[in-house]
């Protein structure tokens, strides 16, 4: 007769990573209100594992759980339909605007929507798990009074974004886009104070988690299945060609390539003049012929393309702000052409 299936509740293995993660995700005994935003696979798994019987899930949405990005794996109160619609309309209308205008519009609509969601928090909830996008606005609405809270982070804190962009701007020099986003100083300070007060910080992003030692619960990235692709040794830059993605760095590293650099995304700054490139569109076969990716971006919040490349055994050369575990990428200094210089032959040979 076969043994009973093992589970985390019965295996008695307490030193494994899964046991540690589930212990970290244990929901508190009190009633919890989850006030979340977009569904990420990693956060959805966390919710499925730790959502309590008496808990409450609140998320945006109009026409119920539509759009699908707000469809959480538990019964959800979708609120703020009008504010949700206005938020999505704003995203469309400012999509091609300057970074400063675009980001200010996002902040304005996040505030309006967060205040609508706050109205539906159960007064009996003594603990909150909230999306980073709602954090300062829920505080403004007074919902943290007498409650503890955790934060689900989907981007770097405003203050760290400013620091990274300023550092890149000093290295790049004049650029129309590198320093075009600045959150108001009062908002930067408020977010920093609230993140320091949070009981836990949930994120799959290794760079963000490193900012909160002892506080962060690092979720596991959900990696897609490996995709069948045509092998090759071409080098790609994911783009878009905009200063904060550091195409200037990619250009220097790619100067010795025998084949043109494969470039994805919009061309927003004239970086590639004099360098041979091949424009390529995203699609099911986007990795065909690619053996390595150069990703010197100043910061990456949700590295889905990099995760796809990693499981397909494409070499990734990136900065520590890419979000991946160290085992999934190499540093830019390890790129073969970094030492050979512009007179090099094939970089992957």
N, C-alpha and C positions, 0 to 999 in steps of 0.2 A: 504494500500500500504506500503511495507517494506521500511525502511530507506535505503539510499544509503550506500554502503560499506565504512567503515572507512579506512583511510590511513594516513600515517605519514604526508602527505601534507595537510590534511583537518581536522584531529581529534582535533587540538588545544590543545592536551595534551603535554605540554612542559617540564614536570618534570620527564617523564619516561626514563628508561635506553635506550630504542631504539631511542628516540629523541636525547638524548645526543650523542649516538654513531654515528648517521647519521650526526649530526652537525659536529662532529669531523672529519668525513670522507669526508665532502664536498670538492670537488676538487677545486683548485684555478681557477680564471677566465682565466689565461693564458694557453697556450698550454702546455700539460704535456707529457713527455716521460717516460714510465714505462719500466725499464730494469730489468727483473726479472729472476728467476731461476726456481727451482722446484715448481710445483703447490701444495699448501696446501689447503684443503677445506676452511679454515678460510680466507686465502688471496684471494682465488678465489671469495668468497662472497664479500669481500671488493672491488675487482676490478669491479665486476658486479654492485655494488651499486654506484661507484664513477667514473667510466671511462667516460670521456667526449667525446663529438662528434668529436672534433678535436684532441683527444689524440692519442698517438702512443704506441703500445706495441711491445717490442723487447725481444726475449727469445732465448735460444739455441735450437737446433734441427737439425736432418738430416733426409732426406726424408720428408720434411715439418714438421708437428707437432709431428713426431715420434722421440723418445719414448713418450708415453702418459703423462709422468710426466711433459712435457712442453706444454701441451694442455690447454691454458688459455681460459676463456669463452668469449673472444673478438677477433676480427681480429688481428692476430699476425704476425709480421715479424720474421720468424725463420732464424737466421743467424749463421755464424761460424760453418758450417756443419763439416768441417774437424777437427776443434778444439774440437767440441762436441764429435765426434767419438773417438778422441785421449783421451779425458777425460774419457769416459766410458771404453775404453780399459785399461787405467791406473788403474781405480778402480778395475778391475778384476785381473790385474797382481800383484797388491800390497795388495790384500785383506788379505793375511796371513802374510804380512811383519810386522816388528816392528812398533809401533805407530809413532815413529819419522820419519821413512822412508815413511810410508803411508801418514801421514799428510803433509809432505813436497811435496810429489807428487801431492796431492790435491791442495795445494797452487800454485804450478807451473802451473798446467793446468787451474786453475781458472784465473790466470793472463793472460794466452794466450787467453782464451775464452772471458774474459771481454774486452780485447783490440779489439777483432773482433766485439763484440756487439757495442762498443763505436763508431765505424765507421758509424753506421746506425742511430745515434741519429739525429733527425731533428734539423737543426740549429735554427729554430724558437721556439723550446721548451725552456721556461724560467724556468721551474721547472721539477725536475726529481724525480721519485720514484724508488729506486734501491734496489736490493737484497744485503744483508749483504756480501755475498760471492764475490760480484764484487766491493765493496766499495773502498778499497785502490787502486785497479788497475784502476778504472775509474778516481780516483783522479790523478793517475800517468799519465793517458792519457790526463789530462787537461780539462775534460768535465764539471767540477764544476765551472769553471771560469765564473763569472757573472750570475750564476744560484743559486736558492735555491734547496734544496733536502730533501727528506724523505728517511728513511731506513726501509726496511722490514727485521726484525731480525728472524733468524732461530736457533740461538745458542747464548750462552753467549759470551760477548766480550773476546778477547784473554787474556787480563789482568786479568779478573775475573776467567777464566778457570785456569790460572797459580796459582792464589791465592787459589782457592778451591783444586786443586791437591796438592799443597804444604802443605796445612793444613792437608789433608788426609794422605799424606806421613809421616808427623810428628807423626800422631797418629798410623799409621800402622807399621812403621819401614821399613826394607829392603823389596823391591819388584822390580820385573823385569819390571813392567808395569806402576806403579802409576805416575811416573814422566818422562815417555818416550816421551811426546810431549811438545815441547817448540817452539812457533813461534819466529822468529827473533825479537829482541828488537825494531828495527826500525819499524817493522810492527805492533807490539803491540801499540807503541806510535802513529803511524799514524791512526790506527783504532780508538783509544780513542779520538783523536783530531777531527776526522770526525764525530763520533757519537755525540760529544758535539756540533758540528756546525749544525747538522741536525735539521730541523724544527720540524719534528715529527718522532717518533719511533713507528712502527706498530708491534705488536706481540700478540699472544694469551697466551703467557707464563707468568704466574703471577710473577715468580721469576725474569725474565728478565725485565719485565715492572717496577718492584719495583726499579730497578737501575736508572730509568729515570723519577723521579717525575716531573710533569708539562710538560713533553715532550712526554711521552708514550701514545699511543692510544691502549688500551687493547682490542683485538678482542675476540669474544666469541668462545671457543672451539666447534667444531662440534662433538657431541656425537653420536655414532652409536646406532641403535635400540638395546634394551635389548635382549640378546640371551637366549633362553631356555637352561637350564643346570641342571644337576643332583645336588641337594643340598648336602651339607656336611660341615665339619668343619676342613678340611685339611688346612695347611698353606703352601704358595708357595713363592719362591724366583725367580724373573724373569730372573736373569742372564744378560749376561754371567758371569761365575765365574772368575772375573778379579778384581784386587784391587780397581779400581775406583768405582765399583759397591758395595763396602764394604760388601763382603760376611763374613768378620770377625765379623761385627756387627750382621748380620743375624744369624750367628752361635751362638753367645752368647744369642740372644733372643730366638732361637729355641731349646736351650739345654734341656728345660723341656717338650717338646712336647711328647705326647703319641704315635703319628704316625710319620713316617719319614717325613722330610721336602721335599716338592716337588720342584725340581730344574729344571729350563729351561735353554736352551742355552749352549754354549760351555764351557768346563771345562779347563780353561787356567792356573789356579793356584791351587795347592794342599791344598785347604781350608777345605775340608769336612772330612778329615781323622778322624775316631773315632766317627763321627756323622752319624746317620741313615738318608739316603736320598733316594728319588725316582726320577730317571731321567724321564722327560716327554718331549715330542715333541710338538711344536706349531701345532695347527690344529683347526678345527671348534669346537671341544669339549674340548679345553684346560682348561676351567674353571670347568669342571665336578668335583664335590666333594670338591671344594676349597671354603673355607669360609673367608679366609684372605690372604692378600699379604704383605710380608715384602719387602720394597723398600728403603733401606738406601743409595741409590746411591749418589755419590758425586755431580753429576749433571745429569739431564735428559733434552734433548732438545725437543723431540717430544713424549710425553707420550701416544701413541695410545693404548697400552695394558692396561694402567691404566684407560683411559677413558672408554674402553670397560668393564673393571671390575666394575667401579663406577656405570654405568647404570644398571649393572646386580646385584647390591646390594652386591658385595663382599667388605668386609672391607679392606681399604688400610691404611697401616701404613708407612709413608714416611717422607722424609726430605722436608724442604720448597723449595728446588731447584727442586722438581719434576715437577713443572709447573702448577699444578692443583690449582683451587680455594680452600681456606681453608675448605669450606663446603664439599668437595669431599674426604678428607683424614683426618687421625688422625696422630698425631706425634708418633714417635717411642717410646717415653716414655709412651704413652698410651697403648702400646701393653700389654695384660694381663700378659704375662710372664716376662715383664721388672721388675716388683716388686717382683714376687714370687721366681725368681732365678731358678737354674738348678734342684732343687728338686721338682718342681711343677708338678702337674698332668696335666689334659687337659687344654690347654690355652684358649680355646674358650667355655668351658663348663659353 
